């Protein structure tokens, strides 16, 4: 039952992650950096402590009583994760949306899932899954199979996306990517995937915070919420600096106060987008409390994002004008990812 609940919470988090950008589409007459920054203030600064306060009253005491080294590592991994998010855009620029998404999320899934297990092989810690356990136990082998099936599903979805881009470019519905550069794109995508996976490393680094929350008598379901507050400070720092630099470069500071623009509407939709974005990790933390901070949760999270993103693409008719073969391919990819979710859930059940 714990495994089922864990998978369920991760899927809800995936729905939030795959849907958070929708409210941004309702923002009018603002530059990207303006609505990204306002939404980000809710995602990384305002909502995390609010949710921590609701679920872990007195969470600030947990944070300030934690060793400074723990807080430093958590913030550092948050900074790396923030840089990974920014380089994601460059990867898309040189590889195209579908191939870029496939490569970056694939790298992110693999590194985020497996690197911590290898680390715990070198530096063992009680109740932490090691890579040796994964390859030597029946439940671990099932989980590794689930990771491989997930990667296969990502590749199939990426292939379908490349087919879509090619067909839409031919009929003039989509501009051809004149900046396509495979080598440069793959190098950037590798860096982006590794850095983006640092969010999971940050959760691992802040495990003592989660343990302190449980020891203090709080509901274990919400044990990771204090860690998220600290981890997202790093992401906030990187994105805040980048967006302000773009505001200066593009002279878009008046977006925030120009009464000729729909300010109330834009602030509300940015707040909704930012809150929805954070909910992915709120439910991720709940899922991890049921499955344990290990390889399964991170892969479930990444696969859910891809799954929901592709479903939204079908709902919004982004595949209109694409032949049946491409649609069947993306449907196959979605099916394979769902199969991976089931396999990962079964692996945790065996554990």
C-alpha positions as CSV (number, residue, x, y, z in Angstrom):
1,X,0.0,0.0,0.0
2,X,2.9,2.4,0.8
3,X,4.3,1.8,-2.7
4,X,0.9,2.5,-4.3
5,X,0.5,5.7,-2.3
6,X,4.1,6.7,-3.2
7,X,3.5,6.3,-6.9
8,X,0.2,8.1,-6.7
9,X,1.7,11.1,-5.0
10,X,4.5,11.2,-7.6
11,X,2.0,11.1,-10.4
12,X,0.1,14.1,-8.8
13,X,3.4,15.9,-8.6
14,X,4.0,15.1,-12.3
15,X,0.6,16.6,-13.2
16,X,1.5,19.8,-11.4
17,X,5.0,19.9,-13.1
18,X,3.5,19.2,-16.6
19,X,0.8,21.8,-16.1
20,X,2.3,24.7,-14.3
21,X,3.2,26.6,-17.5
22,X,-0.5,26.8,-18.6
23,X,-1.4,29.9,-16.5
24,X,1.6,31.7,-18.0
25,X,-0.1,31.4,-21.4
26,X,-2.8,33.8,-20.0
27,X,-0.2,36.5,-19.2
28,X,-0.5,39.4,-21.6
29,X,2.0,42.1,-22.7
30,X,4.8,41.0,-20.4
31,X,8.3,39.9,-21.3
32,X,9.3,36.3,-20.5
33,X,11.7,37.4,-17.8
34,X,9.0,39.5,-16.1
35,X,6.4,36.8,-15.7
36,X,9.1,34.1,-15.0
37,X,10.4,36.2,-12.1
38,X,7.0,37.0,-10.6
39,X,6.0,33.4,-10.9
40,X,9.3,32.3,-9.5
41,X,8.9,34.5,-6.4
42,X,5.9,32.4,-5.6
43,X,7.6,29.1,-6.6
44,X,10.9,29.6,-4.7
45,X,10.4,32.2,-2.0
46,X,6.7,32.6,-0.9
47,X,4.9,29.3,-1.2
48,X,7.6,26.9,0.1
49,X,7.7,28.5,3.6
50,X,3.9,28.8,3.6
51,X,3.5,25.1,3.0
52,X,6.2,24.3,5.5
53,X,4.5,26.5,8.1
54,X,1.1,24.7,7.4
55,X,2.7,21.2,7.7
56,X,5.7,21.7,9.9
57,X,4.9,24.5,12.4
58,X,8.2,25.8,13.8
59,X,10.1,24.7,10.7
60,X,12.5,27.6,11.0
61,X,13.8,26.1,14.3
62,X,14.6,22.9,12.3
63,X,16.4,24.9,9.7
64,X,18.5,27.1,12.0
65,X,19.4,24.2,14.3
66,X,20.8,22.2,11.3
67,X,24.6,22.1,10.9
68,X,25.8,24.9,8.7
69,X,27.5,22.4,6.4
70,X,24.2,20.7,5.7
71,X,22.5,24.0,4.8
72,X,25.5,25.0,2.7
73,X,25.4,21.8,0.6
74,X,21.6,22.1,0.2
75,X,21.9,25.7,-1.1
76,X,24.8,24.8,-3.3
77,X,22.9,22.0,-5.0
78,X,20.0,24.4,-5.4
79,X,22.4,26.8,-7.2
80,X,23.6,24.0,-9.5
81,X,20.0,23.0,-10.2
82,X,19.1,26.6,-11.0
83,X,22.0,26.8,-13.5
84,X,20.8,23.5,-15.0
85,X,17.4,25.0,-15.6
86,X,18.9,28.0,-17.4
87,X,21.1,25.8,-19.6
88,X,18.1,23.8,-20.5
89,X,17.0,26.6,-22.8
90,X,20.3,26.5,-24.6
91,X,20.0,22.8,-25.1
92,X,16.6,23.3,-26.7
93,X,18.1,26.1,-28.8
94,X,20.7,23.9,-30.4
95,X,18.9,20.5,-30.5
96,X,15.2,21.6,-31.0
97,X,12.4,21.1,-28.6
98,X,11.8,17.4,-28.9
99,X,15.3,16.1,-29.1
100,X,16.5,18.6,-26.5
101,X,13.8,17.5,-24.1
102,X,14.6,13.9,-24.6
103,X,18.3,14.2,-24.1
104,X,18.1,16.6,-21.1
105,X,15.4,14.8,-19.2
106,X,17.0,11.4,-20.0
107,X,20.3,12.5,-18.6
108,X,18.5,14.1,-15.6
109,X,16.6,11.0,-14.9
110,X,19.6,8.7,-15.0
111,X,22.0,10.9,-13.0
112,X,19.4,12.0,-10.5
113,X,18.4,8.4,-9.8
114,X,21.7,6.5,-9.9
115,X,24.4,8.9,-8.7
116,X,23.1,9.0,-5.1
117,X,23.1,5.2,-4.9
118,X,26.7,5.1,-6.1
119,X,27.6,7.7,-3.5
120,X,26.1,5.6,-0.8
121,X,28.2,2.6,-2.0
122,X,31.3,4.7,-1.3
123,X,29.9,6.4,1.8
124,X,27.4,4.0,3.3
125,X,24.6,5.3,5.4
126,X,21.8,3.5,7.2
127,X,18.5,3.0,5.4
128,X,20.0,4.4,2.1
129,X,19.9,2.3,-1.1
130,X,23.2,1.6,-2.7
131,X,23.9,0.7,-6.3
132,X,25.2,-2.7,-5.1
133,X,21.8,-3.4,-3.6
134,X,20.1,-2.5,-6.8
135,X,22.1,-4.9,-8.9
136,X,22.2,-7.7,-6.4
137,X,18.6,-7.9,-5.2
138,X,15.5,-9.0,-7.0
139,X,13.6,-5.8,-6.1
140,X,16.6,-3.7,-7.2
141,X,16.8,-5.4,-10.5
142,X,13.1,-4.7,-11.1
143,X,13.7,-1.0,-10.3
144,X,16.7,-0.9,-12.7
145,X,14.4,-2.5,-15.4
146,X,11.9,0.2,-14.7
147,X,14.5,2.9,-15.2
148,X,15.5,1.4,-18.5
149,X,11.9,1.1,-19.7
150,X,11.4,4.7,-18.6
151,X,14.4,5.8,-20.7
152,X,13.0,3.8,-23.6
153,X,9.7,5.6,-23.3
154,X,11.5,9.0,-23.2
155,X,13.4,8.1,-26.4
156,X,10.2,7.0,-28.2
157,X,8.5,10.3,-27.1
158,X,11.5,12.2,-28.4
159,X,11.4,10.4,-31.7
160,X,7.7,11.2,-32.0
161,X,8.5,14.9,-31.3
162,X,11.2,14.9,-33.9
163,X,8.8,13.5,-36.4
164,X,6.2,16.2,-35.5
165,X,8.8,19.0,-35.8
166,X,9.9,17.7,-39.2
167,X,6.4,17.4,-40.6
168,X,5.2,20.8,-39.2
169,X,8.4,22.4,-40.7
170,X,7.6,21.0,-44.1
171,X,4.1,22.3,-44.2
172,X,5.1,25.7,-42.8
173,X,3.4,25.4,-39.4
174,X,6.8,25.5,-37.6
175,X,10.0,27.4,-38.3
176,X,13.0,25.3,-39.1
177,X,15.8,25.5,-36.4
178,X,18.6,27.3,-38.3
179,X,20.8,27.0,-35.2
180,X,20.8,23.2,-34.9
181,X,24.2,22.0,-33.8
182,X,24.3,18.4,-32.6
183,X,27.7,18.4,-30.9
184,X,27.3,21.7,-29.1
185,X,23.7,20.8,-28.2
186,X,24.6,17.4,-26.8
187,X,27.4,18.9,-24.6
188,X,25.1,21.5,-23.2
189,X,22.3,19.0,-22.8
190,X,24.7,16.7,-20.8
191,X,25.6,19.6,-18.5
192,X,22.0,20.7,-18.1
193,X,20.9,17.1,-17.3
194,X,23.6,16.6,-14.7
195,X,23.0,20.0,-13.1
196,X,19.2,19.7,-13.1
197,X,19.5,16.4,-11.3
198,X,21.2,18.3,-8.5
199,X,17.7,18.9,-7.0
200,X,17.6,15.3,-6.0
201,X,21.1,15.6,-4.6
202,X,20.0,18.5,-2.6
203,X,17.1,16.5,-1.1
204,X,19.7,13.8,-0.2
205,X,22.0,16.4,1.4
206,X,19.2,17.7,3.5
207,X,18.1,14.3,4.8
208,X,19.1,15.3,8.3
209,X,16.5,18.1,8.2
210,X,13.8,15.6,7.2
211,X,14.9,13.2,10.0
212,X,14.8,16.1,12.5
213,X,11.2,16.9,11.4
214,X,10.2,13.3,12.1
215,X,12.1,13.2,15.4
216,X,10.2,16.4,16.5
217,X,6.9,14.5,16.1
218,X,5.8,16.0,12.7
219,X,3.9,13.9,10.2
220,X,6.5,11.9,8.2
221,X,4.4,12.6,5.0
222,X,5.7,16.2,5.0
223,X,9.2,15.6,6.3
224,X,10.9,17.1,3.2
225,X,9.2,20.5,3.3
226,X,11.8,22.2,5.4
227,X,14.5,21.0,3.0
228,X,12.6,22.5,0.0
229,X,12.7,25.9,1.6
230,X,16.5,25.9,1.8
231,X,17.1,24.1,-1.5
232,X,14.9,26.6,-3.4
233,X,17.0,29.6,-2.1
234,X,19.7,28.4,-4.5
235,X,17.3,28.2,-7.5
236,X,15.8,31.6,-6.5
237,X,19.3,33.3,-6.5
238,X,20.2,32.1,-10.0
239,X,16.9,32.9,-11.6
240,X,16.6,36.3,-9.8
241,X,20.0,37.4,-11.1
242,X,19.3,36.2,-14.6
243,X,15.8,37.7,-14.9
244,X,16.9,41.1,-13.5
245,X,19.8,41.1,-16.0
246,X,17.2,40.5,-18.8
247,X,15.0,43.2,-17.4
248,X,17.9,45.6,-17.7
249,X,18.9,44.4,-21.2
250,X,15.4,44.4,-22.6
251,X,14.2,47.5,-20.6
252,X,11.2,45.6,-19.4
253,X,11.1,46.8,-15.8
254,X,7.9,48.8,-16.5
255,X,6.0,45.4,-16.9
256,X,5.6,45.4,-13.2
257,X,3.9,48.8,-12.8
258,X,2.6,50.0,-16.2
259,X,-1.1,50.5,-15.7
260,X,-1.7,50.2,-19.4
261,X,-1.0,46.5,-19.0
262,X,-3.4,44.0,-17.3
263,X,-1.4,44.0,-14.0
264,X,-3.9,42.3,-11.8
265,X,-4.6,39.6,-14.3
266,X,-0.9,39.0,-14.9
267,X,0.1,38.9,-11.2
268,X,-2.8,36.4,-10.5
269,X,-1.8,34.1,-13.3
270,X,1.8,34.3,-12.4
271,X,0.9,33.4,-8.8
272,X,-1.1,30.5,-10.0
273,X,1.7,29.2,-12.2
274,X,4.3,29.6,-9.4
275,X,2.1,27.9,-6.9
276,X,1.4,25.0,-9.2
277,X,5.1,24.7,-10.0
278,X,5.9,24.2,-6.3
279,X,3.2,21.7,-5.8
280,X,5.2,19.3,-8.0
281,X,7.8,19.1,-5.2
282,X,5.2,19.2,-2.4
283,X,3.7,16.0,-3.7
284,X,7.2,14.7,-4.6
285,X,8.1,15.0,-1.0
286,X,5.0,13.1,0.0
287,X,5.8,10.4,-2.5
288,X,9.4,10.1,-1.2
289,X,8.1,9.7,2.4
290,X,6.4,6.6,1.2
291,X,9.1,5.2,-1.1
292,X,12.2,6.6,0.5
293,X,14.6,9.0,-1.1
294,X,16.0,6.7,-3.7
295,X,16.2,6.0,-7.4
296,X,12.5,5.2,-7.9
297,X,11.1,8.5,-6.9
298,X,13.3,10.7,-9.1
299,X,12.6,8.6,-12.2
300,X,8.9,8.5,-11.4
301,X,8.9,12.3,-11.2
302,X,10.7,12.8,-14.5
303,X,8.6,10.2,-16.3
304,X,5.4,11.9,-15.0
305,X,6.5,15.3,-16.3
306,X,7.1,13.8,-19.8
307,X,3.9,11.8,-19.6
308,X,1.7,14.8,-18.7
309,X,3.5,17.2,-21.1
310,X,2.8,14.9,-24.0
311,X,-0.9,14.4,-22.9
312,X,-1.3,18.2,-22.8
313,X,0.2,18.4,-26.3
314,X,-2.5,16.1,-27.5
315,X,-5.3,17.9,-25.7
316,X,-4.1,21.3,-27.0
317,X,-4.0,19.9,-30.6
318,X,-0.3,20.5,-30.9
319,X,-0.2,17.3,-33.0
320,X,-2.8,18.7,-35.5
321,X,-1.5,18.3,-39.1
322,X,0.8,15.4,-38.1
323,X,0.4,12.0,-39.7
324,X,-0.9,8.9,-38.0
325,X,2.5,7.3,-37.6
326,X,3.8,10.2,-35.5
327,X,0.7,10.1,-33.3
328,X,1.0,6.3,-32.9
329,X,4.6,6.8,-31.9
330,X,3.9,9.3,-29.2
331,X,1.0,7.1,-28.0
332,X,3.5,4.2,-27.8
333,X,5.9,6.3,-25.8
334,X,3.2,7.3,-23.3
335,X,2.3,3.6,-23.0
336,X,5.9,2.6,-22.4
337,X,6.3,5.3,-19.7
338,X,3.1,4.1,-18.0
339,X,4.5,0.6,-18.1
340,X,7.7,1.9,-16.4
341,X,5.7,3.5,-13.7
342,X,4.0,0.2,-13.0
343,X,7.3,-1.7,-13.0
344,X,8.9,0.9,-10.6
345,X,5.9,0.6,-8.3
346,X,6.2,-3.2,-8.3
347,X,9.9,-3.0,-7.5
348,X,9.2,-0.9,-4.4
349,X,6.4,-3.3,-3.5
350,X,8.9,-6.2,-3.5
351,X,11.2,-4.2,-1.4
